[in-house]
Amino acid sequence: MEYLAIIKKYGNGYSAYLPDVPGCVAAAKTKQETLKLLEEALQLHLMENNEKELPTKETEVAYIKVA
């Protein structure tokens, strides 16, 4: 299953979180490293919570154009 990751650049690094998995966050100097850490955080979250069912995907994304 795929989850939406929100990625934000802050100063010299990046942070990211999964809105559908509360508490699943990561931060690093590069976007690629941040996403790698976020994937690891998700795996740990699922193992620690012994989740038999994956968290429900409820978040959607849409872009709004402005002139």
ABEGO torsion letter per residue (X at the ends): XBBBBBBBBBEABBBBBBAABBGBBBBBABAAAAAAAAAAAAAAAAAAAGBABBBBBABBBBBBBBX
